[in-house]
Amino acid sequence: MSQTLDPVLDPNTIAELHDAQASLGKPSFVADLVGLFRQNAPARLARVQEAIHGRDGQTLELEAHTLKSNCAMLGATRMAAFCAGLEEAGERASFDEASDVLEAARAEFERVLEALGELLAPKTVQSS
């Protein structure tokens, strides 16, 4: 079942991205950003997991911070909040907490990917 964009992606951020796309005159702007996120985020999540397992707070903090920024840029505010929690856990070297937050972040990541897919899906126009 398809979800609406509202619970996963912030509609104001999405509108700002579309405005930027129009201002730049680059029709692929949003799709390009989404493509970069889809390409890079899984590896960042993997590095977060490796940092937790390796008890490397500095790497955890850095990877989570970068992922948080990427999520916020696309309006994935809940995912960004989970990443902020991971970043803070890395700063405190709280790896058990980070492991719990990572589990929630991974679930949210799947919702984000689905919402981004919906965002890029061609819109059908219904005739009356």
C-alpha positions as CSV (number, residue, x, y, z in Angstrom):
1,M,0.0,0.0,0.0
2,S,1.3,3.4,-0.9
3,Q,1.9,6.1,1.7
4,T,1.4,9.8,1.3
5,L,4.5,12.0,1.3
6,D,3.4,13.9,4.4
7,P,4.4,11.4,7.1
8,V,7.8,10.7,5.7
9,L,8.9,13.7,3.6
10,D,8.3,17.3,4.8
11,P,6.0,18.9,2.2
12,N,7.6,22.3,2.7
13,T,11.0,21.0,2.0
14,I,9.7,19.2,-1.1
15,A,8.1,22.4,-2.3
16,E,11.4,24.3,-1.8
17,L,13.3,21.7,-3.8
18,H,10.8,22.0,-6.6
19,D,11.1,25.8,-6.5
20,A,14.9,25.5,-6.7
21,Q,14.5,23.1,-9.6
22,A,12.3,25.7,-11.4
23,S,14.7,28.6,-10.6
24,L,17.7,26.7,-11.8
25,G,15.9,25.6,-14.9
26,K,17.2,22.1,-14.4
27,P,14.3,19.6,-14.7
28,S,16.4,16.8,-13.3
29,F,17.5,18.6,-10.1
30,V,15.3,16.8,-7.6
31,A,15.8,13.4,-9.4
32,D,19.5,14.0,-9.3
33,L,19.5,14.7,-5.5
34,V,17.3,11.6,-4.9
35,G,19.6,9.5,-7.0
36,L,22.7,10.6,-5.1
37,F,20.8,9.8,-1.8
38,R,19.8,6.4,-3.0
39,Q,23.3,5.7,-4.2
40,N,25.2,6.9,-1.0
41,A,22.8,6.4,1.9
42,P,23.0,2.6,2.1
43,A,26.8,2.7,2.3
44,R,26.6,5.4,5.0
45,L,24.2,3.2,7.0
46,A,26.5,0.3,6.6
47,R,29.4,2.4,7.9
48,V,27.3,3.5,10.9
49,Q,26.6,-0.2,11.7
50,E,30.3,-1.0,11.3
51,A,31.2,1.9,13.6
52,I,28.8,0.6,16.2
53,H,30.1,-2.9,16.1
54,G,33.7,-1.6,16.1
55,R,32.9,0.8,18.9
56,D,34.2,3.7,16.9
57,G,32.4,6.7,18.2
58,Q,34.2,9.2,15.9
59,T,33.2,7.4,12.7
60,L,29.7,6.9,14.0
61,E,29.4,10.6,14.7
62,L,30.8,11.6,11.3
63,E,28.8,9.2,9.2
64,A,25.6,9.9,11.1
65,H,26.1,13.7,10.8
66,T,26.6,13.4,7.0
67,L,23.5,11.2,6.7
68,K,21.5,13.5,8.9
69,S,22.3,16.5,6.6
70,N,21.4,14.5,3.5
71,C,18.1,13.4,5.0
72,A,17.2,16.9,6.1
73,M,18.0,18.3,2.6
74,L,15.4,15.9,1.1
75,G,12.8,16.6,3.8
76,A,13.2,13.2,5.5
77,T,12.9,14.8,9.0
78,R,12.2,11.7,11.0
79,M,15.1,9.9,9.4
80,A,17.3,13.0,10.1
81,A,16.2,12.9,13.7
82,F,17.3,9.3,14.0
83,C,20.6,10.2,12.5
84,A,20.9,13.1,15.0
85,G,20.4,10.5,17.7
86,L,23.1,8.3,16.2
87,E,25.4,11.3,16.0
88,E,24.9,12.1,19.7
89,A,25.4,8.4,20.6
90,G,28.7,8.5,18.8
91,E,29.7,11.6,20.6
92,R,29.0,9.9,23.9
93,A,30.3,6.5,22.8
94,S,26.9,5.0,23.7
95,F,26.9,2.0,21.4
96,D,24.0,0.1,22.9
97,E,21.8,3.2,22.4
98,A,23.2,3.6,18.9
99,S,22.3,0.1,18.0
100,D,18.7,0.6,19.0
101,V,18.5,3.9,17.1
102,L,20.0,2.3,14.1
103,E,17.3,-0.3,14.0
104,A,14.6,2.4,13.9
105,A,16.6,4.4,11.4
106,R,16.8,1.4,9.0
107,A,13.0,1.0,9.2
108,E,12.5,4.7,8.5
109,F,15.0,4.5,5.7
110,E,12.8,2.0,3.9
111,R,9.8,4.4,4.2
112,V,12.0,7.2,2.9
113,L,13.0,5.3,-0.1
114,E,9.4,4.4,-0.8
115,A,8.3,8.1,-0.5
116,L,11.1,9.3,-2.7
117,G,10.0,6.7,-5.3
118,E,6.5,8.2,-5.1
119,L,7.9,11.7,-5.4
120,L,9.6,10.8,-8.6
121,A,6.8,8.7,-10.1
122,P,5.1,10.2,-13.1
123,K,1.9,11.9,-12.2
124,T,-1.2,10.7,-14.0
125,V,-3.8,13.2,-15.0
126,Q,-7.4,12.0,-14.7
127,S,-9.9,13.4,-17.1
128,S,-13.4,14.3,-15.9
